[in-house]
């Protein structure tokens, strides 16, 4: 996004000014809630939404949500002011502002919602707005791919989370988070705990890009820089962390929680910081450090101790401040020089002193140097790691390694472009002076806050850290105190080791980078793995379609009749058969004769190879059926059957002239399987019919028609009255079906075949 | 008679299914005719058999006198016969048309709409564009 939209006039416009004003207004509104929350209170607001399903738009402001809300609106104000200038003159500036504001409101919904269903809806809204913002440069294939990837990964996680939310609702009987928290261990003690845990964690891990779902986040850097600063470092990706923190009182405290979060968080943190060192694009570097921060947050949410939670909350605030500042700073550099390549940039401090200051402030907080807030955070991380109940060595090692790498990366990002050697910087990329003020306010203010809170942590402690820890652990006394000098202890020694290791890593980073690049290129790429996964899904769908939709009529018929047989057997298995073979009564010869006639006709139709004989057989069966209708008092039906059967025979006879002969028995091949299926279905139907005729018959409808036929419909033939009076609409529908069939038949026949067409064409050609 | 009729319905159904599983579309149509006859008989018989008493109301009476045959299944079967005939006629014309277009009545060779997987153009080349662009 290095395009210059340097049009001074454009930033002072509706799409430029409205978003920062909205964000600032919201920030002021949340600011007013600070005293209540600092005193340990919370504010709740409920609007009925779907009361029938226990879904309400209920919002709550407690320590955790207020910290997030202030970060979202505060950083949002600065980012939007920044983008007013950054995007000024862009043809789609208004669209961009709309997306960004929509995102901010959705994210506020996520952190304020007290109803799990509402939380899910806002959660998905952030996924969608993130998709729109990553794909903002929609003409670029890279952007589109990154946007779709983020949508699919986080969307799939969101669906898992929805399932988890529904299970929680079933177990707890409510979707209100505050009510669930008040129930104590109701989720932990439920047999569905593991299912809830896995589903919720899937949602959180995809959103917060934990290994192995991390790959979408570096790709999301295809978005314009303000988006990366706002969504993909400071706010949205912390949604998963927020969810884990929100569910902490209800779900945490079990072994599976402790170990899952420890292992995934620790591995993500170390892996991401190693890969961060490999990147040369500064934005990519920052993306991986964001992954590292998310991993650290998850790692420290694993343990229930006061130090670990205080450390997680403090680090959350620290990271949001310095990471947003660094992203915005990189945007300034990119904006003024046209490159973000760490290997090229150097010596910018002369031309861009204020940017250099902002970078130094944020970078030192990131590296954890005293007296910055980052130092306090790092000390707390070590203390939290030392009291870890999982594995102190693992947690401390992961934290130490990640922090040392952060130190080195902080130096690469914040120092080298400004104070490093500039021999690689071409004339074209030399800085054109300082970035405009709208773009400097954000990084300077956020970087400065890192220093201010480091020197005076009490305000932050009282208004944000303690209330948030209280929201997680239910007790403000659990919050540990933030201070710069905690005396000589293990944490301080560990800090010393971190700095030492960090300096070594920075000095060797070029050599390390070459090695890392070789290893990274040779090893498995999750990003390419994702592509293979998508192709695999398409292939699998194709394979399955080929199996199910073979295009062979016989196979479809086999499936149809097999299913019918299975269904019939299922019904029989449920209700049982009631077959009583009555002694054959002394029937007249005519009944035996009709049945024998039908069976003979059927046999002929099945056996013969002659078309005419088969048609004759069918005709015999039809006449037999008509005779049965006559014998058993259905004269109208019999007449219809006779007429229809005659027509069938005539039509078949005519058609047979235009159709080929029937295949011989050799051509058909052995069909024992078909015969077995046919006999099985036939036998089942026979048995069911016998059962039905042995049962009782509900004659209420028949009696109604018999009683009402003459008095209300004035007809003496009850069958006719049913057809044209009681059920007239059915008959009308039947007539329509016949008419449609006739019209379609005419249309098909008149069109003529391929041969007919080609013949007529040649005739036309001749004339 | 119920026993005989049940057996005949079963035989009709079995023969119809056997015919409908044939490779020839013409035999399939034979099966279709048989199975609709079988279904009609099934409905008719499950409404009970009454010999020699059609459901009619004699002159001067307001309701049928004595036990008469069940009118309801008769009405249903009557509708079914006509609908079945419509279906049969349309299928027959379709078969004629298909034969004149495709030159065959072998169902396994009538694959204009659903070509065989091994004769189709490679699906991976057709979809790879979409996935790489997406």
Interface residues (C-beta under 8 A of the other chain):
Chain A: X141 X144 X145 X148 X531 X534 X535 X538 X539 X542 X546 X549 X550 X551 X552 X553 X554 X557 X558 X561 X581 X582 X584 X585 X587 X591 X592 X595 X598 X599 X602 X603 X605 X606 X611 X614 X618 X621 X622 X625 X628 X629 X631 X632 X633 X634 X635 X636 X637 X640 X641 X644 X647 X648 X651 X652 X655 X656 X658 X659 X660 X662 X663 X667 X668 X671 X674 X675 X677 X678 X679 X681 X682 X683 X685 X686 X687 X689 X690 X692 X693 X697 X699 X701 X702 X705 X706 X707 X709 X710 X711 X715 X716 X717 X718 X719 X722 X723 X727 X730 X731 X734 X737 X738 X740 X741 X742 X744 X745 X748 X749 X751 X752 X753 X754 X755 X756
Chain B: X1 X2 X3 X4 X5 X6 X7 X8 X9 X10 X11 X12 X13 X14 X15 X16 X17 X18 X19 X20 X21 X22 X23 X24 X25 X26 X27 X28 X29 X30 X33 X34 X37 X38 X40 X41 X42 X44 X45 X46 X47 X48 X49 X50 X51 X52 X53 X54 X55 X56 X57 X58 X59 X61 X62 X63 X64 X68 X69 X70 X71 X72 X74 X75 X77 X78 X79 X81 X82 X83 X84 X85 X86 X87 X88 X89 X90 X92 X93 X94 X95 X96 X97 X99 X100 X101 X104 X105 X106 X107 X108 X110 X111 X113 X114 X115 X116 X117 X123 X124 X127 X128 X131 X133 X134
